[in-house]
């Protein structure tokens, strides 16, 4: 990975997480970061307290000049990267507070900077929380790729902020300038959760603003549900990359003696999974754990009977399979001998070959014209470990 960055005229070493990924073309900052930092150096060099939303890997935390920073992220991996990059650049003494995406914002900030998230619903929720909690007139700068700022984006911003205007494009990046304004109804990001009925069940599913497929059951999960285990075995199950928890919830409904751990790197995903078990199967909450985590880091080896996974093939805007590969490697380590990894994935991604390399076996248990459901079991011999 590219690690040397010049931001605001200063050299930084910045690492993209997870550290073990091998795609050398990906970097931990982008042109929007550079543009934003240049503007702040010229216009807000004396800012006392800057609120930073959605800093992907800590580039802004490292390079912003304010005496105090509060960095809000939905991503556990982003928080790990921020801590790591601050340490790599000997900035441990910088006053940086890390908050998750469900926290209340500090109210004493002099400037807000936002990296535009991929999810417009999440952006809308964050903007409304800003105007609900901060003093009217607080300056806000949103940075993004120029191609991602459309007229519809500006209309969305204008609903929560005062008179957004755009900068000229620079290196295919653009800034949007606005200020907070009084809103008739104060709402936090928690108030932007939506609920909908889960088809063929009595369950109601709640999704917080940044959870994948927020308004309906995603088609991969819909297909995967048809191939989940049933019965009375007392299995220890991990719903890895749980999203709103619908897979683990379905297992709880079909397996009265199962214990399920819901794991995701998104704070909003873990909160949604907890809400959905509490709402629909409150009597099973004692059989559940909910963890925001980087895959299965810290989980005991040989501790799970079954790992269920609908792996992502992107990280933020980057298309990549390294997260899926990391999930498979860590699932193998965590499974007991004879334990099973069961996944759903797009047919074209070639997961069958990856699982055969890692587990020495892979069985197709379901398919349609878009998805495959695959099963791999951990054999008694250790096999070969692969980097991802």
N, C-alpha and C positions, 0 to 999 in steps of 0.2 A: 504493500500500500504506500502511496505517497504520504510523507509525514512532515516535510519541511514547508512551512507557510510563512509568508510575510504579510502580517495583518497590522494595519495602522503604522507601517514603517518599522515594525518589530518582528524579529524572527522567532517563530514558535515551532516546537515539535508537537504534532498533533496526531493521535492515533484513532483510527476508526475501530469500533468494537463490533463483534468480539475480536480479540487480538489475533486469534489463530486463523482467521479467514485468509485465503490465499489469493484473492482477486487483487492484483497489484494496481489496478487502474482506479480503484475507489479511494477517495480521500475524505478527511473528516471536516472539511470546510468547502464552501462554494463561492461563486462570484457574488451572490447576494450578501453573504457575510462580509466580503471585502467592501462592497458598496456601502453597506450599512455602517461599518466601522469608520470608513472615510468620512461619511456625512456626520457622524457623531463627534469625531475628532474636530471637525470644523465648527459645529453648531452647539454641541452639548459637552464640551470638554470638562466643564466644571460641575456636571451632574453629580449629586450626592448619592442618590439611591436609585438604581435602575432595576426595573422589573423585566425579566427576560422570559418569554414564553417560547417553548418548543426548540430550544437550542439542541441540535441533533447530537453532537458529540463533545460539546464544551468549548468550541472555538470562541464563541462570544464571551463565555465566562472567563476565559483566559485573557482576551484582548480588550474587553471594555474597560474604560479608565475609571469608572466610578469607585468611590470609597467603599460602597456597599452594593452588593448584587443579591437579588432574589431570583432564582432560576426555577421555573415551573415546567415540569415535563410529565407526560403520561407514561414514559418509557423508562423502565428499570435499567435497560442497557445504556440509555442516554445518560442517566445519572452515574452509572459506573464509569462511563467514558469521561464525563466531566471531572469526577474525582481523580481519575488516573491522569488526565491531561494537565490538571492543575499541579499535581505532584511532579509530573515530568518536566514542567517548566518552572519548578521551584516557586510556585505560587500558593503553597499551603497556608500561608499567613493572610492571604487575601480574604476579605469578609464575604463569603459566598454561602447563602442559605439555599438548600435544595428542598423543594416542595413537590408533592405529587399533584396530579391534575384535578383532584377533588378537594384540594385545600382552599381555604379563603386566601385572598390576596392581601398583602400588606397595604396599608392605606397611606403611608408616608412617602410614596415614591415620587420622584420628580420627572421620570421619563419611563415609558413602556416601549420595549422593542419586541417584535413578534416575528418569528420565522413562520411563514404561512404553512399550516398543516395540509396534508393531502385531503383530509376530510372537511368539507365545508360546514357540515353540521357542528363539528367540534370547534371550528373557527367562530361560528356564530355564537356558540355558547360562551366561549372565552371573551368575545367582545362585549356581550351583554353583561357578563360578570364584571368586566372592567368598569363600564359606565355605572353599574349598580353600586360598586364598592369604592371607587376612587372619586376624588373631587372633580367636579366639572371643569373642563379646560386642561386636564392633564394631557400632555402631548403623547401621541402613540405613533410609532413608525412600524410598518409592516414590510418585510423584505421577502422577495420571492423571485423565481424565474419569471422573466417578462411574459413568457407564453402562458403562465398560470394566472395572470391577472387579467380578467375579462371584464366587460361591462357588467356582467352578472355578479362578479366578485365585488365590484365597487358598490352595487346596489345592496348587496348583503352587508358590507361594511357600514354603509350609510344608515342602516336600520338601528345600529347600536352606537355609532360614533358620529361626530359632527363634521360635515363637509369634507369627505376624503378627497384628496387630490394626488395625482401620480407624478413621479419624477420622469425624466428622460431615461431611456434604457441605457445601461452601461454593461458591457460584456454579457449581454442577454439577461441581465437582471434589472429589476425595477423596485422602487420604493413607493409606498403609499403613506401619505402624511394625513393625520386626523387628530382630533382631540375627543376626550370623553364628554358626554353630555347627560343631562338629567333624563331618566327614563321613568315612565308612569308606573311600571311594575318592576321592582327589584328582583332579579333572579340570579341564582348561582348556576354553575355548570351542572350541579346535581338535579336542578329543576328541568333540565333539558332531556332527561331520560324519557324514552318512549316505551310503550308496552303493546304487545299484540298477541293474539291467541296462537299457540303452537298447534298446527294442523294435526288432526287425528288423535288429539289428546284433550284433556280438560285443563291443561297448563296455560298460564299467561306468562309470556317471556318479556322481561325488562332489559333494555339495552341502554347503557349510558352513551354519551354523545360520540365518543371516539372508538366505539366497538364496531368491528367489521360487520357488514350487512346489518345495519342498525334497524331497518324498518321491516325486515322479514327474514325468514329462515334462508340462509344461503344454500345454493343448490348442491354444493359439495356435502354439507352436513345433512341435507335432506336425503341424499343417496346413502350416506354412511349409516344413518339411523337404521336402515334395513338390514345391516350386517353387524349389529352389536350383540355381545353375548347376553344370554339369559340363564336363569337357573338359580339354584340355592347355594352354590359354592361360595365360601367366604374369601373371595379374592380381594387382594389389595390392588386397586386400579388407579392409574394416573391419567387424567384428561390433560394432555400436554398441549399447550397453546389453546387453552380452553375457550377463549372468546367469552360469549355469554353463558357458557356452561351447559348448553343444551345436550351435548353428548354425554357428559357425566350425569346430568339429570336423568336422561333416558336410561342409563345403566342403573341408577338408584331405583328407578321405577320397576325395572325388570329383574333386579337381583337383590332380594331383601337382606342378604347377608354380606353384601359387598361394602367395602370402605373405599371412598373415592377422594383423591387429592386433585384439586383443580389448580393448574399452574399456567400463568401467563406473564409476559413481561409488561403488559399494560395494566396500570392501576384500575382503569375503568372496566377492563374485562374482568378482573378478579372481583371487583365490587358487584358487577352485573351477575356473575356466577353465584356469589353469595346471596344476593337478593333473590335470585330465581329458585334456589333451593329453599330459602326461608319462606318464600311465598307459596311454593307448590308442594314441597315435601318437608315441612317444618319438623316432622317427627324423625327425619333422617339427618338432621343437621349435626348430630353428635358423631355420625359416621363419615363426616367430611372434614377436609382441611382445605384452606384457600391460601395460595402463596403467590406473591409477585416475585418473579425470579428470572434469571438468565437460564432458560431451559431447565436442566436438572442439576445445575451446579449445587453442591452441598448435600444432595440426596445420597443416602447410604447405598453402596453397591449391593447387589443381590437382595434387594428389599421389596420389589414389586412383582406381582404375578402378571399384570397386563398393563401395557401403555397404549392408549388410544390417541391418535394424532391426525389432524388435518393441517399439514404443514404449509406455511406461507412460502411463496416463491418471489418475494420482494422484501426489501428493507427500505422504508420511506419511499423515495422515488426510484431506487435502484432495483432492477430485476436481477436476482441472484438466487442460487440454490444452497448457499453456505449455511443458512439457518436450518433448512430441512436436514442437511447432512449432519450438522451439530446435534439436532434432535435425535437422529437415528443412532449416532455414536453414543450419546449419553443415555438413551433408552436402553441400549444393549448393556452398558455398564450397570444400570440400575436394576435390570431384570434379574430374577432368580434363574438358575439353570432350568430350562423347560418353559420359562416365561415367554410371553408373546408380545411383539409389537404389531399392532394392527393400524393401518393407515388408509386414508383416502387421498387420491391425488389426480390431477389431470393426466390423461393418458399420455400426452406428448412429453411429459417431464422425465420419463425413463427411470422412475423410482425402483422398478423391479430389479434392474441391473445393480443399482446401488445397494439394495438390501441383500442381494445374492453375494456381492463382494464382502459385505460386512458380516452377515449372519451365516453365510454358506448355504442358505436356503431361502426360498420365497415362494409363496403359494397365492395364486389369484383366487379370491373368494367371491368377487362380484365385479361386474363391469357394465357400462352402457356406452353410448357413442362419445361421451365426454370424460367419464371418470372410471378409475379402477379402485377396488378395495383389495389391499395386499396384506398378507400375514407372514411374518418371519418369527422363528422361534430360536431362543438362545440355546446353543448346544453345550455339551459338557466341556468340550475342549475350548480354550480361550480364543482360538482363532487369531486373526490379524486385526490390529487397530489401524485406522486410517485417519490422516488429518483431513479437516474439512476446509 
